[in-house]
């Protein structure tokens, strides 16, 4: 089963899923800094089967972008 985006991001950032909202993105959440973003990227790779590339790192930098990816996969 593919985890929903909020759960995946919260687990990668080691924070409560309730702290992830529509505005959550790299640099706009206390735990979503550059190191946290690497964790999110690794989670995307593991759970969604996405290869991490420069484009992936830039493209999937928000809950909104990751949620769109999730919707395309379910």
mmCIF file of the N, C-alpha and C atoms, coordinates in Angstrom:
data_MODEL
# 
_entry.id   MODEL 
# 
loop_
_atom_site.group_PDB 
_atom_site.id 
_atom_site.type_symbol 
_atom_site.label_atom_id 
_atom_site.label_alt_id 
_atom_site.label_comp_id 
_atom_site.label_asym_id 
_atom_site.label_entity_id 
_atom_site.label_seq_id 
_atom_site.pdbx_PDB_ins_code 
_atom_site.Cartn_x 
_atom_site.Cartn_y 
_atom_site.Cartn_z 
_atom_site.occupancy 
_atom_site.B_iso_or_equiv 
_atom_site.pdbx_formal_charge 
_atom_site.auth_seq_id 
_atom_site.auth_comp_id 
_atom_site.auth_asym_id 
_atom_site.auth_atom_id 
_atom_site.pdbx_PDB_model_num 
ATOM 1   N N  . UNK A 1 1  ? 0.843  -1.190 0.000   1.00 0.00 ? 1  UNK A N  1 
ATOM 2   C CA . UNK A 1 1  ? 0.000  0.000  0.000   1.00 0.00 ? 1  UNK A CA 1 
ATOM 3   C C  . UNK A 1 1  ? 0.884  1.248  0.000   1.00 0.00 ? 1  UNK A C  1 
ATOM 4   N N  . UNK A 1 2  ? 0.533  2.198  -0.826  1.00 0.00 ? 2  UNK A N  1 
ATOM 5   C CA . UNK A 1 2  ? 1.287  3.446  -0.929  1.00 0.00 ? 2  UNK A CA 1 
ATOM 6   C C  . UNK A 1 2  ? 0.794  4.400  0.151   1.00 0.00 ? 2  UNK A C  1 
ATOM 7   N N  . UNK A 1 3  ? 1.693  4.897  1.008   1.00 0.00 ? 3  UNK A N  1 
ATOM 8   C CA . UNK A 1 3  ? 1.248  5.828  2.053   1.00 0.00 ? 3  UNK A CA 1 
ATOM 9   C C  . UNK A 1 3  ? 0.796  7.156  1.453   1.00 0.00 ? 3  UNK A C  1 
ATOM 10  N N  . UNK A 1 4  ? -0.175 7.788  2.120   1.00 0.00 ? 4  UNK A N  1 
ATOM 11  C CA . UNK A 1 4  ? -0.619 9.084  1.623   1.00 0.00 ? 4  UNK A CA 1 
ATOM 12  C C  . UNK A 1 4  ? 0.503  10.105 1.849   1.00 0.00 ? 4  UNK A C  1 
ATOM 13  N N  . UNK A 1 5  ? 0.510  11.183 1.076   1.00 0.00 ? 5  UNK A N  1 
ATOM 14  C CA . UNK A 1 5  ? 1.612  12.151 1.113   1.00 0.00 ? 5  UNK A CA 1 
ATOM 15  C C  . UNK A 1 5  ? 1.889  12.744 2.488   1.00 0.00 ? 5  UNK A C  1 
ATOM 16  N N  . UNK A 1 6  ? 0.848  13.108 3.204   1.00 0.00 ? 6  UNK A N  1 
ATOM 17  C CA . UNK A 1 6  ? 1.034  13.735 4.518   1.00 0.00 ? 6  UNK A CA 1 
ATOM 18  C C  . UNK A 1 6  ? 1.742  12.764 5.469   1.00 0.00 ? 6  UNK A C  1 
ATOM 19  N N  . UNK A 1 7  ? 1.321  11.511 5.467   1.00 0.00 ? 7  UNK A N  1 
ATOM 20  C CA . UNK A 1 7  ? 1.927  10.498 6.321   1.00 0.00 ? 7  UNK A CA 1 
ATOM 21  C C  . UNK A 1 7  ? 3.379  10.251 5.926   1.00 0.00 ? 7  UNK A C  1 
ATOM 22  N N  . UNK A 1 8  ? 3.629  10.150 4.626   1.00 0.00 ? 8  UNK A N  1 
ATOM 23  C CA . UNK A 1 8  ? 4.983  9.910  4.129   1.00 0.00 ? 8  UNK A CA 1 
ATOM 24  C C  . UNK A 1 8  ? 5.918  11.060 4.515   1.00 0.00 ? 8  UNK A C  1 
ATOM 25  N N  . UNK A 1 9  ? 5.478  12.287 4.306   1.00 0.00 ? 9  UNK A N  1 
ATOM 26  C CA . UNK A 1 9  ? 6.306  13.454 4.617   1.00 0.00 ? 9  UNK A CA 1 
ATOM 27  C C  . UNK A 1 9  ? 6.552  13.546 6.118   1.00 0.00 ? 9  UNK A C  1 
ATOM 28  N N  . UNK A 1 10 ? 5.506  13.370 6.915   1.00 0.00 ? 10 UNK A N  1 
ATOM 29  C CA . UNK A 1 10 ? 5.647  13.441 8.371   1.00 0.00 ? 10 UNK A CA 1 
ATOM 30  C C  . UNK A 1 10 ? 6.627  12.389 8.876   1.00 0.00 ? 10 UNK A C  1 
ATOM 31  N N  . UNK A 1 11 ? 6.536  11.184 8.352   1.00 0.00 ? 11 UNK A N  1 
ATOM 32  C CA . UNK A 1 11 ? 7.464  10.127 8.770   1.00 0.00 ? 11 UNK A CA 1 
ATOM 33  C C  . UNK A 1 11 ? 8.895  10.480 8.379   1.00 0.00 ? 11 UNK A C  1 
ATOM 34  N N  . UNK A 1 12 ? 9.069  11.000 7.164   1.00 0.00 ? 12 UNK A N  1 
ATOM 35  C CA . UNK A 1 12 ? 10.412 11.363 6.698   1.00 0.00 ? 12 UNK A CA 1 
ATOM 36  C C  . UNK A 1 12 ? 10.996 12.506 7.523   1.00 0.00 ? 12 UNK A C  1 
ATOM 37  N N  . UNK A 1 13 ? 10.140 13.424 7.967   1.00 0.00 ? 13 UNK A N  1 
ATOM 38  C CA . UNK A 1 13 ? 10.604 14.580 8.742   1.00 0.00 ? 13 UNK A CA 1 
ATOM 39  C C  . UNK A 1 13 ? 10.571 14.327 10.246  1.00 0.00 ? 13 UNK A C  1 
ATOM 40  N N  . UNK A 1 14 ? 10.079 13.155 10.633  1.00 0.00 ? 14 UNK A N  1 
ATOM 41  C CA . UNK A 1 14 ? 9.965  12.782 12.045  1.00 0.00 ? 14 UNK A CA 1 
ATOM 42  C C  . UNK A 1 14 ? 9.177  13.829 12.825  1.00 0.00 ? 14 UNK A C  1 
ATOM 43  N N  . UNK A 1 15 ? 7.979  14.117 12.306  1.00 0.00 ? 15 UNK A N  1 
ATOM 44  C CA . UNK A 1 15 ? 7.094  15.086 12.966  1.00 0.00 ? 15 UNK A CA 1 
ATOM 45  C C  . UNK A 1 15 ? 5.664  14.562 12.907  1.00 0.00 ? 15 UNK A C  1 
ATOM 46  N N  . UNK A 1 16 ? 4.773  15.223 13.608  1.00 0.00 ? 16 UNK A N  1 
ATOM 47  C CA . UNK A 1 16 ? 3.366  14.837 13.603  1.00 0.00 ? 16 UNK A CA 1 
ATOM 48  C C  . UNK A 1 16 ? 2.737  15.164 12.248  1.00 0.00 ? 16 UNK A C  1 
ATOM 49  N N  . UNK A 1 17 ? 1.916  14.262 11.752  1.00 0.00 ? 17 UNK A N  1 
ATOM 50  C CA . UNK A 1 17 ? 1.279  14.511 10.455  1.00 0.00 ? 17 UNK A CA 1 
ATOM 51  C C  . UNK A 1 17 ? 0.374  15.748 10.497  1.00 0.00 ? 17 UNK A C  1 
ATOM 52  N N  . UNK A 1 18 ? -0.135 16.077 11.688  1.00 0.00 ? 18 UNK A N  1 
ATOM 53  C CA . UNK A 1 18 ? -0.982 17.268 11.830  1.00 0.00 ? 18 UNK A CA 1 
ATOM 54  C C  . UNK A 1 18 ? -0.200 18.561 11.571  1.00 0.00 ? 18 UNK A C  1 
ATOM 55  N N  . UNK A 1 19 ? 1.122  18.498 11.675  1.00 0.00 ? 19 UNK A N  1 
ATOM 56  C CA . UNK A 1 19 ? 1.927  19.699 11.432  1.00 0.00 ? 19 UNK A CA 1 
ATOM 57  C C  . UNK A 1 19 ? 2.178  19.941 9.947   1.00 0.00 ? 19 UNK A C  1 
ATOM 58  N N  . UNK A 1 20 ? 1.810  18.975 9.121   1.00 0.00 ? 20 UNK A N  1 
ATOM 59  C CA . UNK A 1 20 ? 1.961  19.112 7.666   1.00 0.00 ? 20 UNK A CA 1 
ATOM 60  C C  . UNK A 1 20 ? 0.631  19.625 7.127   1.00 0.00 ? 20 UNK A C  1 
ATOM 61  N N  . UNK A 1 21 ? 0.644  20.824 6.531   1.00 0.00 ? 21 UNK A N  1 
ATOM 62  C CA . UNK A 1 21 ? -0.586 21.391 5.983   1.00 0.00 ? 21 UNK A CA 1 
ATOM 63  C C  . UNK A 1 21 ? -0.367 21.792 4.525   1.00 0.00 ? 21 UNK A C  1 
ATOM 64  N N  . UNK A 1 22 ? -1.358 22.390 3.943   1.00 0.00 ? 22 UNK A N  1 
ATOM 65  C CA . UNK A 1 22 ? -1.317 22.741 2.517   1.00 0.00 ? 22 UNK A CA 1 
ATOM 66  C C  . UNK A 1 22 ? -0.144 23.644 2.160   1.00 0.00 ? 22 UNK A C  1 
ATOM 67  N N  . UNK A 1 23 ? 0.355  24.419 3.110   1.00 0.00 ? 23 UNK A N  1 
ATOM 68  C CA . UNK A 1 23 ? 1.470  25.331 2.843   1.00 0.00 ? 23 UNK A CA 1 
ATOM 69  C C  . UNK A 1 23 ? 2.832  24.713 3.137   1.00 0.00 ? 23 UNK A C  1 
ATOM 70  N N  . UNK A 1 24 ? 2.845  23.465 3.588   1.00 0.00 ? 24 UNK A N  1 
ATOM 71  C CA . UNK A 1 24 ? 4.125  22.830 3.949   1.00 0.00 ? 24 UNK A CA 1 
ATOM 72  C C  . UNK A 1 24 ? 4.968  22.582 2.704   1.00 0.00 ? 24 UNK A C  1 
ATOM 73  N N  . UNK A 1 25 ? 6.215  22.991 2.831   1.00 0.00 ? 25 UNK A N  1 
ATOM 74  C CA . UNK A 1 25 ? 7.162  22.826 1.726   1.00 0.00 ? 25 UNK A CA 1 
ATOM 75  C C  . UNK A 1 25 ? 8.567  23.030 2.259   1.00 0.00 ? 25 UNK A C  1 
ATOM 76  N N  . UNK A 1 26 ? 9.530  22.741 1.445   1.00 0.00 ? 26 UNK A N  1 
ATOM 77  C CA . UNK A 1 26 ? 10.927 22.957 1.784   1.00 0.00 ? 26 UNK A CA 1 
ATOM 78  C C  . UNK A 1 26 ? 11.120 24.403 2.226   1.00 0.00 ? 26 UNK A C  1 
ATOM 79  N N  . UNK A 1 27 ? 11.659 24.587 3.416   1.00 0.00 ? 27 UNK A N  1 
ATOM 80  C CA . UNK A 1 27 ? 11.929 25.914 3.939   1.00 0.00 ? 27 UNK A CA 1 
ATOM 81  C C  . UNK A 1 27 ? 10.758 26.600 4.622   1.00 0.00 ? 27 UNK A C  1 
ATOM 82  N N  . UNK A 1 28 ? 9.566  25.983 4.583   1.00 0.00 ? 28 UNK A N  1 
ATOM 83  C CA . UNK A 1 28 ? 8.380  26.598 5.182   1.00 0.00 ? 28 UNK A CA 1 
ATOM 84  C C  . UNK A 1 28 ? 7.752  25.708 6.242   1.00 0.00 ? 28 UNK A C  1 
ATOM 85  N N  . UNK A 1 29 ? 8.524  24.799 6.783   1.00 0.00 ? 29 UNK A N  1 
ATOM 86  C CA . UNK A 1 29 ? 8.114  23.930 7.889   1.00 0.00 ? 29 UNK A CA 1 
ATOM 87  C C  . UNK A 1 29 ? 9.355  23.754 8.747   1.00 0.00 ? 29 UNK A C  1 
ATOM 88  N N  . UNK A 1 30 ? 9.212  23.798 10.056  1.00 0.00 ? 30 UNK A N  1 
ATOM 89  C CA . UNK A 1 30 ? 10.400 23.729 10.929  1.00 0.00 ? 30 UNK A CA 1 
ATOM 90  C C  . UNK A 1 30 ? 11.331 22.543 10.656  1.00 0.00 ? 30 UNK A C  1 
ATOM 91  N N  . UNK A 1 31 ? 10.774 21.407 10.283  1.00 0.00 ? 31 UNK A N  1 
ATOM 92  C CA . UNK A 1 31 ? 11.616 20.222 10.058  1.00 0.00 ? 31 UNK A CA 1 
ATOM 93  C C  . UNK A 1 31 ? 12.002 20.026 8.594   1.00 0.00 ? 31 UNK A C  1 
ATOM 94  N N  . UNK A 1 32 ? 11.392 20.798 7.696   1.00 0.00 ? 32 UNK A N  1 
ATOM 95  C CA . UNK A 1 32 ? 11.638 20.593 6.264   1.00 0.00 ? 32 UNK A CA 1 
ATOM 96  C C  . UNK A 1 32 ? 12.731 21.542 5.783   1.00 0.00 ? 32 UNK A C  1 
ATOM 97  N N  . UNK A 1 33 ? 13.941 21.256 6.249   1.00 0.00 ? 33 UNK A N  1 
ATOM 98  C CA . UNK A 1 33 ? 15.117 21.994 5.793   1.00 0.00 ? 33 UNK A CA 1 
ATOM 99  C C  . UNK A 1 33 ? 15.812 21.135 4.745   1.00 0.00 ? 33 UNK A C  1 
ATOM 100 N N  . UNK A 1 34 ? 17.027 21.483 4.361   1.00 0.00 ? 34 UNK A N  1 
ATOM 101 C CA . UNK A 1 34 ? 17.705 20.737 3.298   1.00 0.00 ? 34 UNK A CA 1 
ATOM 102 C C  . UNK A 1 34 ? 17.955 19.284 3.688   1.00 0.00 ? 34 UNK A C  1 
ATOM 103 N N  . UNK A 1 35 ? 18.282 19.026 4.941   1.00 0.00 ? 35 UNK A N  1 
ATOM 104 C CA . UNK A 1 35 ? 18.493 17.645 5.396   1.00 0.00 ? 35 UNK A CA 1 
ATOM 105 C C  . UNK A 1 35 ? 17.151 16.912 5.434   1.00 0.00 ? 35 UNK A C  1 
ATOM 106 N N  . UNK A 1 36 ? 16.120 17.572 5.936   1.00 0.00 ? 36 UNK A N  1 
ATOM 107 C CA . UNK A 1 36 ? 14.793 16.978 5.946   1.00 0.00 ? 36 UNK A CA 1 
ATOM 108 C C  . UNK A 1 36 ? 14.302 16.676 4.541   1.00 0.00 ? 36 UNK A C  1 
ATOM 109 N N  . UNK A 1 37 ? 14.619 17.552 3.592   1.00 0.00 ? 37 UNK A N  1 
ATOM 110 C CA . UNK A 1 37 ? 14.203 17.344 2.204   1.00 0.00 ? 37 UNK A CA 1 
ATOM 111 C C  . UNK A 1 37 ? 14.853 16.085 1.638   1.00 0.00 ? 37 UNK A C  1 
ATOM 112 N N  . UNK A 1 38 ? 16.085 15.828 2.002   1.00 0.00 ? 38 UNK A N  1 
ATOM 113 C CA . UNK A 1 38 ? 16.735 14.597 1.553   1.00 0.00 ? 38 UNK A CA 1 
ATOM 114 C C  . UNK A 1 38 ? 15.954 13.390 2.066   1.00 0.00 ? 38 UNK A C  1 
ATOM 115 N N  . UNK A 1 39 ? 15.510 13.440 3.316   1.00 0.00 ? 39 UNK A N  1 
ATOM 116 C CA . UNK A 1 39 ? 14.695 12.354 3.863   1.00 0.00 ? 39 UNK A CA 1 
ATOM 117 C C  . UNK A 1 39 ? 13.392 12.183 3.105   1.00 0.00 ? 39 UNK A C  1 
ATOM 118 N N  . UNK A 1 40 ? 12.763 13.301 2.739   1.00 0.00 ? 40 UNK A N  1 
ATOM 119 C CA . UNK A 1 40 ? 11.531 13.242 1.956   1.00 0.00 ? 40 UNK A CA 1 
ATOM 120 C C  . UNK A 1 40 ? 11.822 12.615 0.592   1.00 0.00 ? 40 UNK A C  1 
ATOM 121 N N  . UNK A 1 41 ? 12.909 13.011 -0.044  1.00 0.00 ? 41 UNK A N  1 
ATOM 122 C CA . UNK A 1 41 ? 13.266 12.452 -1.353  1.00 0.00 ? 41 UNK A CA 1 
ATOM 123 C C  . UNK A 1 41 ? 13.518 10.953 -1.262  1.00 0.00 ? 41 UNK A C  1 
ATOM 124 N N  . UNK A 1 42 ? 14.205 10.514 -0.224  1.00 0.00 ? 42 UNK A N  1 
ATOM 125 C CA . UNK A 1 42 ? 14.449 9.084  -0.048  1.00 0.00 ? 42 UNK A CA 1 
ATOM 126 C C  . UNK A 1 42 ? 13.144 8.325  0.173   1.00 0.00 ? 42 UNK A C  1 
ATOM 127 N N  . UNK A 1 43 ? 12.218 8.935  0.898   1.00 0.00 ? 43 UNK A N  1 
ATOM 128 C CA . UNK A 1 43 ? 10.906 8.312  1.112   1.00 0.00 ? 43 UNK A CA 1 
ATOM 129 C C  . UNK A 1 43 ? 10.148 8.212  -0.213  1.00 0.00 ? 43 UNK A C  1 
ATOM 130 N N  . UNK A 1 44 ? 10.213 9.256  -1.040  1.00 0.00 ? 44 UNK A N  1 
ATOM 131 C CA . UNK A 1 44 ? 9.573  9.199  -2.359  1.00 0.00 ? 44 UNK A CA 1 
ATOM 132 C C  . UNK A 1 44 ? 10.160 8.070  -3.188  1.00 0.00 ? 44 UNK A C  1 
ATOM 133 N N  . UNK A 1 45 ? 11.471 7.950  -3.162  1.00 0.00 ? 45 UNK A N  1 
ATOM 134 C CA . UNK A 1 45 ? 12.134 6.893  -3.913  1.00 0.00 ? 45 UNK A CA 1 
ATOM 135 C C  . UNK A 1 45 ? 11.677 5.524  -3.431  1.00 0.00 ? 45 UNK A C  1 
ATOM 136 N N  . UNK A 1 46 ? 11.646 5.336  -2.139  1.00 0.00 ? 46 UNK A N  1 
ATOM 137 C CA . UNK A 1 46 ? 11.298 4.046  -1.566  1.00 0.00 ? 46 UNK A CA 1 
ATOM 138 C C  . UNK A 1 46 ? 9.824  3.692  -1.789  1.00 0.00 ? 46 UNK A C  1 
ATOM 139 N N  . UNK A 1 47 ? 8.933  4.604  -1.523  1.00 0.00 ? 47 UNK A N  1 
ATOM 140 C CA . UNK A 1 47 ? 7.513  4.290  -1.559  1.00 0.00 ? 47 UNK A CA 1 
ATOM 141 C C  . UNK A 1 47 ? 6.853  4.475  -2.916  1.00 0.00 ? 47 UNK A C  1 
ATOM 142 N N  . UNK A 1 48 ? 7.338  5.421  -3.712  1.00 0.00 ? 48 UNK A N  1 
ATOM 143 C CA . UNK A 1 48 ? 6.704  5.690  -4.995  1.00 0.00 ? 48 UNK A CA 1 
ATOM 144 C C  . UNK A 1 48 ? 7.542  5.207  -6.174  1.00 0.00 ? 48 UNK A C  1 
ATOM 145 N N  . UNK A 1 49 ? 8.735  4.699  -5.916  1.00 0.00 ? 49 UNK A N  1 
ATOM 146 C CA . UNK A 1 49 ? 9.573  4.177  -6.983  1.00 0.00 ? 49 UNK A CA 1 
ATOM 147 C C  . UNK A 1 49 ? 10.114 5.239  -7.915  1.00 0.00 ? 49 UNK A C  1 
ATOM 148 N N  . UNK A 1 50 ? 10.405 6.412  -7.377  1.00 0.00 ? 50 UNK A N  1 
ATOM 149 C CA . UNK A 1 50 ? 10.915 7.527  -8.177  1.00 0.00 ? 50 UNK A CA 1 
ATOM 150 C C  . UNK A 1 50 ? 12.426 7.610  -8.001  1.00 0.00 ? 50 UNK A C  1 
ATOM 151 N N  . UNK A 1 51 ? 13.147 7.699  -9.102  1.00 0.00 ? 51 UNK A N  1 
ATOM 152 C CA . UNK A 1 51 ? 14.592 7.884  -9.016  1.00 0.00 ? 51 UNK A CA 1 
ATOM 153 C C  . UNK A 1 51 ? 14.883 9.318  -8.601  1.00 0.00 ? 51 UNK A C  1 
ATOM 154 N N  . UNK A 1 52 ? 15.771 9.476  -7.649  1.00 0.00 ? 52 UNK A N  1 
ATOM 155 C CA . UNK A 1 52 ? 16.136 10.819 -7.205  1.00 0.00 ? 52 UNK A CA 1 
ATOM 156 C C  . UNK A 1 52 ? 17.086 11.438 -8.219  1.00 0.00 ? 52 UNK A C  1 
ATOM 157 N N  . UNK A 1 53 ? 16.676 12.583 -8.743  1.00 0.00 ? 53 UNK A N  1 
ATOM 158 C CA . UNK A 1 53 ? 17.497 13.335 -9.691  1.00 0.00 ? 53 UNK A CA 1 
ATOM 159 C C  . UNK A 1 53 ? 17.395 14.799 -9.302  1.00 0.00 ? 53 UNK A C  1 
ATOM 160 N N  . UNK A 1 54 ? 18.168 15.637 -9.949  1.00 0.00 ? 54 UNK A N  1 
ATOM 161 C CA . UNK A 1 54 ? 18.062 17.079 -9.691  1.00 0.00 ? 54 UNK A CA 1 
ATOM 162 C C  . UNK A 1 54 ? 16.642 17.570 -9.944  1.00 0.00 ? 54 UNK A C  1 
ATOM 163 N N  . UNK A 1 55 ? 16.009 17.048 -11.000 1.00 0.00 ? 55 UNK A N  1 
ATOM 164 C CA . UNK A 1 55 ? 14.637 17.453 -11.319 1.00 0.00 ? 55 UNK A CA 1 
ATOM 165 C C  . UNK A 1 55 ? 13.674 17.020 -10.211 1.00 0.00 ? 55 UNK A C  1 
ATOM 166 N N  . UNK A 1 56 ? 13.836 15.797 -9.719  1.00 0.00 ? 56 UNK A N  1 
ATOM 167 C CA . UNK A 1 56 ? 12.981 15.306 -8.639  1.00 0.00 ? 56 UNK A CA 1 
ATOM 168 C C  . UNK A 1 56 ? 13.127 16.174 -7.408  1.00 0.00 ? 56 UNK A C  1 
ATOM 169 N N  . UNK A 1 57 ? 14.340 16.516 -7.056  1.00 0.00 ? 57 UNK A N  1 
ATOM 170 C CA . UNK A 1 57 ? 14.598 17.334 -5.867  1.00 0.00 ? 57 UNK A CA 1 
ATOM 171 C C  . UNK A 1 57 ? 13.922 18.695 -5.995  1.00 0.00 ? 57 UNK A C  1 
ATOM 172 N N  . UNK A 1 58 ? 13.971 19.282 -7.160  1.00 0.00 ? 58 UNK A N  1 
ATOM 173 C CA . UNK A 1 58 ? 13.335 20.592 -7.372  1.00 0.00 ? 58 UNK A CA 1 
ATOM 174 C C  . UNK A 1 58 ? 11.816 20.483 -7.504  1.00 0.00 ? 58 UNK A C  1 
ATOM 175 N N  . UNK A 1 59 ? 11.357 19.455 -8.176  1.00 0.00 ? 59 UNK A N  1 
ATOM 176 C CA . UNK A 1 59 ? 9.933  19.332 -8.498  1.00 0.00 ? 59 UNK A CA 1 
ATOM 177 C C  . UNK A 1 59 ? 9.074  18.978 -7.287  1.00 0.00 ? 59 UNK A C  1 
ATOM 178 N N  . UNK A 1 60 ? 9.534  18.069 -6.456  1.00 0.00 ? 60 UNK A N  1 
ATOM 179 C CA . UNK A 1 60 ? 8.727  17.582 -5.336  1.00 0.00 ? 60 UNK A CA 1 
ATOM 180 C C  . UNK A 1 60 ? 9.198  18.218 -4.031  1.00 0.00 ? 60 UNK A C  1 
ATOM 181 N N  . UNK A 1 61 ? 8.952  19.516 -3.921  1.00 0.00 ? 61 UNK A N  1 
ATOM 182 C CA . UNK A 1 61 ? 9.427  20.269 -2.758  1.00 0.00 ? 61 UNK A CA 1 
ATOM 183 C C  . UNK A 1 61 ? 8.294  20.790 -1.885  1.00 0.00 ? 61 UNK A C  1 
ATOM 184 N N  . UNK A 1 62 ? 7.083  20.241 -2.088  1.00 0.00 ? 62 UNK A N  1 
ATOM 185 C CA . UNK A 1 62 ? 5.932  20.703 -1.304  1.00 0.00 ? 62 UNK A CA 1 
ATOM 186 C C  . UNK A 1 62 ? 4.919  19.576 -1.148  1.00 0.00 ? 62 UNK A C  1 
ATOM 187 N N  . UNK A 1 63 ? 4.056  19.708 -0.165  1.00 0.00 ? 63 UNK A N  1 
ATOM 188 C CA . UNK A 1 63 ? 2.965  18.747 -0.007  1.00 0.00 ? 63 UNK A CA 1 
ATOM 189 C C  . UNK A 1 63 ? 2.109  18.746 -1.268  1.00 0.00 ? 63 UNK A C  1 
ATOM 190 N N  . UNK A 1 64 ? 1.834  19.905 -1.817  1.00 0.00 ? 64 UNK A N  1 
ATOM 191 C CA . UNK A 1 64 ? 1.005  20.009 -3.018  1.00 0.00 ? 64 UNK A CA 1 
ATOM 192 C C  . UNK A 1 64 ? 1.577  19.182 -4.174  1.00 0.00 ? 64 UNK A C  1 
ATOM 193 N N  . UNK A 1 65 ? 2.870  19.320 -4.445  1.00 0.00 ? 65 UNK A N  1 
ATOM 194 C CA . UNK A 1 65 ? 3.500  18.594 -5.554  1.00 0.00 ? 65 UNK A CA 1 
ATOM 195 C C  . UNK A 1 65 ? 3.506  17.089 -5.291  1.00 0.00 ? 65 UNK A C  1 
ATOM 196 N N  . UNK A 1 66 ? 3.794  16.701 -4.058  1.00 0.00 ? 66 UNK A N  1 
ATOM 197 C CA . UNK A 1 66 ? 3.840  15.281 -3.724  1.00 0.00 ? 66 UNK A CA 1 
ATOM 198 C C  . UNK A 1 66 ? 2.431  14.695 -3.745  1.00 0.00 ? 66 UNK A C  1 
ATOM 199 N N  . UNK A 1 67 ? 1.434  15.465 -3.326  1.00 0.00 ? 67 UNK A N  1 
ATOM 200 C CA . UNK A 1 67 ? 0.044  15.007 -3.369  1.00 0.00 ? 67 UNK A CA 1 
ATOM 201 C C  . UNK A 1 67 ? -0.413 14.793 -4.814  1.00 0.00 ? 67 UNK A C  1 
ATOM 202 N N  . UNK A 1 68 ? 0.006  15.650 -5.726  1.00 0.00 ? 68 UNK A N  1 
ATOM 203 C CA . UNK A 1 68 ? -0.334 15.480 -7.140  1.00 0.00 ? 68 UNK A CA 1 
ATOM 204 C C  . UNK A 1 68 ? 0.267  14.189 -7.674  1.00 0.00 ? 68 UNK A C  1 
ATOM 205 N N  . UNK A 1 69 ? 1.487  13.908 -7.299  1.00 0.00 ? 69 UNK A N  1 
ATOM 206 C CA . UNK A 1 69 ? 2.128  12.656 -7.694  1.00 0.00 ? 69 UNK A CA 1 
ATOM 207 C C  . UNK A 1 69 ? 1.341  11.476 -7.148  1.00 0.00 ? 69 UNK A C  1 
ATOM 208 N N  . UNK A 1 70 ? 0.971  11.545 -5.879  1.00 0.00 ? 70 UNK A N  1 
ATOM 209 C CA . UNK A 1 70 ? 0.213  10.486 -5.229  1.00 0.00 ? 70 UNK A CA 1 
ATOM 210 C C  . UNK A 1 70 ? -1.110 10.235 -5.964  1.00 0.00 ? 70 UNK A C  1 
ATOM 211 N N  . UNK A 1 71 ? -1.813 11.295 -6.284  1.00 0.00 ? 71 UNK A N  1 
ATOM 212 C CA . UNK A 1 71 ? -3.102 11.154 -6.994  1.00 0.00 ? 71 UNK A CA 1 
ATOM 213 C C  . UNK A 1 71 ? -2.919 10.478 -8.348  1.00 0.00 ? 71 UNK A C  1 
ATOM 214 N N  . UNK A 1 72 ? -1.792 10.711 -8.992  1.00 0.00 ? 72 UNK A N  1 
ATOM 215 C CA . UNK A 1 72 ? -1.568 10.081 -10.299 1.00 0.00 ? 72 UNK A CA 1 
ATOM 216 C C  . UNK A 1 72 ? -1.239 8.596  -10.178 1.00 0.00 ? 72 UNK A C  1 
ATOM 217 N N  . UNK A 1 73 ? -0.893 8.158  -8.962  1.00 0.00 ? 73 UNK A N  1 
ATOM 218 C CA . UNK A 1 73 ? -0.494 6.763  -8.771  1.00 0.00 ? 73 UNK A CA 1 
ATOM 219 C C  . UNK A 1 73 ? -1.594 5.894  -8.187  1.00 0.00 ? 73 UNK A C  1 
ATOM 220 N N  . UNK A 1 74 ? -2.649 6.489  -7.652  1.00 0.00 ? 74 UNK A N  1 
ATOM 221 C CA . UNK A 1 74 ? -3.722 5.673  -7.058  1.00 0.00 ? 74 UNK A CA 1 
ATOM 222 C C  . UNK A 1 74 ? -4.964 5.680  -7.903  1.00 0.00 ? 74 UNK A C  1 
# 
